[in-house]
Amino acid sequence: MQVRSRAALGFHGREVLRVPAHDPPQVLPPPVHQRRTLQGLEPDTMTETFYARMPTPDEAEQLELPAGEPVMVLQRRTYTEDGRVVEFARGVHAASRFSWTYTFKIPD
């Protein structure tokens, strides 16, 4: 049995990416940030926000959640140096099946 762990929606400029909850994450070739740079929209700043909340009825159905289980929401906005939004993504994840790990290179 395959259990859905996420539902996602995002946009990259004029492109809209809808990822069905049962599909694995996909990488768009070439990478989105590389395409933006080639278009003169070089990403400069990214803001990610994580928070927990109770799911909407549609999310609970899509994610096959038991009653009372919360979801984790990840929202990301990417901006150019002058503040133009060039990417927005929001993922809604079953809290019991969600983890996130960051690795950062520490600048000089």
Secondary structure, DSSP 8 states (H G I E B T S, - for coil): -----EEEEEEETTEEEEE-TTS-----SS-HHHHHHHTT--EEEEEEEEEEE---HHHHHHTT--TT--EEEEEEEEEETT--EEEEEEEEEEGGG-----------
